[in-house]
Amino acid sequence: MEVLSDVLTGIGVMSGTSIDGLDLIAVTFYKSNNKICYDVSASETIPYSSTWKNSFLHATELSAVGLRKLDVEFAHFISKSVLEFIKEKNWKPDFISSHGHTIFHQPNSGYTHQIGCGSTIAALTGIQTVCDFRQGDVALGGQGAPLVPIGDQLLFSDYSYCLNLGGFANVSYELNGSRIAFDISPLNVVLNNLARRLGADYDDEGKLADSGKLIPELFDQLNHLEYYHVAAPKSLGVEWVEENITPLIIKYSINNDIADLLNTFGNHFAFQIGQVLKSGKTLVTGGGAKNSWLIKQIKLHSISTMELPSGDLIDNKEALIFALLGYLRLNEIPNTLPSVTGAIRPISAGAVYKG
């Protein structure tokens, strides 16, 4: 792999469907022995206020004008956060690489949309900004997701599996010489929603789920959902959760405690994850990696060895890899994997706005 700019420092910006906060990471990429290497100098997660959480949760209900307004407002929030993040370091990065926040994801209908206007970020920060990584792949028949696997391939190839436990549980691994990846199941997008009904932002270490009991009928219904029996490439969105999961939550909330729902959904997700992880070592990252009860359940269903890295990587691996996607884009190197997304060809995805 030839890299045109051997050394570039970027800020990776990630907002996930679990809506816990804005992840920022400062990382320098360089080439060594024909491999891309990286050094992280700082990372931070900025928790979202209740106002931002509410805005994201109800964004699909907005008019076109309302969504555009939120798009720009979120770009202002990102810009302010990045400028404060780099101010104390007294340096200016070469680029910002922002995933934005996904509002719509309907690849089978040809569209996906992440808010956090890149041109606004570039203008307000004065730093060139890369964004909108998914739509190009979708236009070429791909799922536009997951995009993290190319980072798994380039930076974490020592692991048999790279498992991310975020709003959705997704996995990446090599199969017959090709990298494949897909969303396994929803995760924190469901668990956090249930925890909020008990007045908590999330189920701390899975204590609420551990206090509940399994609902066998619900567990069985969940495992028979069609998505789990469809071959990759495939991906999930909030819309799928609203259509397939929300009705079950409503139905089973009538005669069951929320703790029982947390236990059943957690066991279901762990079971589905365990069906995928068959051997070797698994790198586990994402907010769900801090849910010790959930990790215990996954271990019960998988023979793969779970390895949890340092806190920085657990929280910010996706932000790190989106910084990498920006680095590849600026060097006009393909940053998508058709074997993962199903697109007709790889591209160097992302819109670039000069600062």
N, C-alpha and C positions, 0 to 999 in steps of 0.2 A: 504494500500500500504506500503510494507516494503522497506525502503531505507537503503542500505548498508553503504553508507558514508553520515552521517547526515548533514555535513556542507561542502560545496565545493564552491569555488569562481571561476567563469568562465568569459571569454570574449565572448560575442555573436557578430558574424560578419555577416552582411547581405548586399547583393547587389541586388536591385530589378530591375524589367524590366522597370521601369520608368527612370533608368539610371541617377538619380540625385546625388548620392554619396554613399560612403561606410559608413554604420551605424555600430558603435561600442558601446557596452554597457558592463559595469563591474557590475556583479550581484552575490550576495551570496545567495545560496539556502540552506534551512534548513527545518527540520521537526518540526511541532508543532501541537499537538492534532491530530496526524496521517494525517496531511495535509502538503503539500509542500508550504512553504512560501518563500518570496524573499525580499532582500533589494538591491536597486540600489545605487551604490556609485558614478558612473560617466557615462556619455554618450556623444557621439560626432558623428557628421556626417561630413565626409571629402568629399567635393565636387569633382566631377570628372573633370579633365581637358578636353578640347576639343579633345585631342588625345585619351584619354581613351574612351570617348563617341563614337568617330568614330570607334575605335577598336571593341567595343561591337556591334555597329550597323551593322558592316560589317563582323562579325565573322562567320556567316553562309556561307560566300563565300570563306573561307579559305580552303587550302588543309589540309590533315591530319597532316603534319609536321607543317604548319602554326598555326593550332589550338593548337597543343601540345606546341608550343613555347609560344603562348598567355596564355595558362594554367599556365605555369611556371612563366612567367613574372607577371601575376596577383597575383600569390602566393607571389612573392617578394614584390609587392606593399602592399598586406595584411600584410605580416610579418613586414615590415618597419612601417606601420601605427599602428599596435598593439604595437610594441616595443616603439614607441614614445608616445602612449596613456598611457602606464603603467609606463613609466620612471618617470614622474612627481609625481606619487603616491608612487614610491619607493617600490613597492611590486610585487611579482610574483604570478600570478593566478595559480590555479590547472589545468586549461584546457582552450583551445580555442575551440569554437564551431562555425564552419564556414559553412554557406549555400553555399558560392560561388556565381557565376553569371550564370544563366541559358542561354545556347546557343541553345540547342535543347531540345524539350519536345514532344515526340511522344509516349505516353504510350500505345496507341492502337497498335503500331508497336513493343512494348516491350523495348523501350529505352528512356532515358532522360540523359542530360549531363550538369553538372555545372562545370565551370572552376575555378581554384584557388587551385592548387595541395596541398592536405593535408600533404603529406610526406615532401614537400618542406617547408611548414609553420612550421611544427614540428621541422625540422632540423635547420632552420634559427632562430627560437625563443627559442628553447630548452624547449618548453612547449608542453605537449601532446595535440594533435589536433584531433577533431572529425569532419568528413565531409562526403560528399556523402550520404545524408540522403534519397534520393528519389529512387534510382535504385532498392534497395531490395524490396520495395513495388511494383514497376512496375513488377519485376520478378515474383511476386506472383499474377499477374493479376490485380493489383491496378493502379490507376491513378498517384500514386506518389505525389499527390497534392489534396487538400491543406493539409499541415502538421501542420499548426498553430493551428487547432481546438483542439488538445489535450491540448495545453496551455490554450486555452479559457476555456476548461472544468475544468482544474485543478486550474487556477488562477483567472478566471473572470466569475465564474458561477452565479454571482448575476444579470447578464444581460440576457435579453431574446434573444438578438442577439449580435454577435460581427462582426462588419462590417469593413473590411479593404479596404481603397481606395488608392491602389497603382497603379502599372502598369496595374493590373487587379483589378476589384472589386470582392472581395470574402466575403462570409458570413459563419457563424458557429452558430448553435443553437441546442437545444434539441428537439427531436420529438419522442413521444411515448417511452420515456426512453432511447433513443439512440442519440448520437451526430451525426448530419449530417452537411455537409459543401460542398460548391462547388464554382467555379468561376461563378459569375453572368454575367459579361460582361467584355470586355476590358475597360480600363479607361485612365490612364495617358500615357500609351504606345501610344495611339491615340492622346489624347489632347496635349501632349507635342510635338509630331511630327508636329501637325498643328501649334502650337505656334512658333516652330523653323522656319517655313516658313515666319513668320513675324519678325524674328530676336530676339525672346525671348526664353529662356530656357523652360519656362512654362507660362501658363496664370495666372498671379498674381491676386489672389482673384476672378478669372473668369471675369475680366473686359472686356477682348476681346470678350468672349462669350456673355456677357451682351449687348455689342454694336451691336451684329449681330441679325439676324432674323431667325426664323425657316423655313426650307425647307420641306414642308409637304410631298412631294413625297419621299425624302430621308428618312425622319423619318419613314414613313410607310414601306419602303423596309427594313430598319434595323430591325424593330420589327418583320418582317416575316422571318428573318434568322432562319434556322433549329435549330441551337444550343439552342435557347431560348425555344424550344418546346420539348427538350429531357430531360428526368428525370435524377436527380443525382443518382449515382456519375458521375461527369463530370468535366473536367478542360480545360483550354485554354492555348495556347502557341502563341509565336510571329508568328509561321508559319500560324496559323489559321487567324491571323490578316492580314497577307500578302495575303492570299488566298481570304478572304471574305470582308475585310474592305478596303484594299488599292485600289482595282479596283473601288469601289464606290467613294473614295476620288478623284481619277483621273477623273472619269466621271463628278462629280459634281463641280470640281474645274474650269471647263471650263467656266461656266456662273454664278458662285457664288463667293462671297468674302470668304476669309478664316474665317472671323469673323462669317459669316453665317454657315459655316461648324462646327465651334466650338460650336455655339449655338445649332445646330441640333444634333450633336453627344452628347453634354452634356445633352440635354433634353432626348435623347434616353437612355443614361446610367442611368439617374435619374429615368426614367419611369420603366426600368427593375429592378432597385434596389427596387423601391417602391412596385413592385409586390410581393416581397419576405418578406418585413418587415411589418408584419400584426398587431403587438400589442406590449405592454410592453415597455421596455427601450432598446435602441441600443447603444452599445459602438462603437464610430466611431474613427478610427485611420488611419494612413497613410497620405501621402502627400496631397491627395485629400481632407482631412478634413480641410485644410487651404483655400480651394476654397469656399469662402462664397457664391458665386452665385450657385455653384453646390449643396451645402448643402441646400440652399433655394429651389432648384428644387426638391431635394429628399423629403423634407418636404411636398411639394405640392402633392406628389404621395403616401405618407405613413402616417399611423396614429400612428406609433411607435414614441416614444420620443427620439430624437437624443441627446446623451450626449458626448461631446468632453472633453477628459481628459487634463491633463497638457501637455505642449509642449514636454517633454521628452518621454512620453508614446505615443503621437501622432506620433512622428518621429521614435521611436525605439521599438515599440511593437514586430515587427517581429524579430528583433535582440534579444530581451529579450526571446522570445519563442524558438528561435533556440538555445540559451544558455541552456534553459530548456531541449530541446531535447538531447543536449550533456550530460547534467547531468543525465538524465534518461538512456542514452546509457551506460555511465560509470558504472552505477549501474545495468546494464543488465535488466532494466525494459522496457516493451514494450512502444514505443513512437509513434506508428501509430494506426490509428483507421479504421478497415475494414468497419465500417458503413459509413465512410467518403470517403475512397478511392476505395472501392470495392474489395480489396485484399482478398484472401482466408483465411488469418489469420493475427493477429497482430504480429509485430516483434519489436525487439530493433534495430532500423535502424541506420546506420552510420558506417563508417570505422574509426578505431582508430589508430593513429600513435603516438608512444612514442617520447617524446622530447629528 
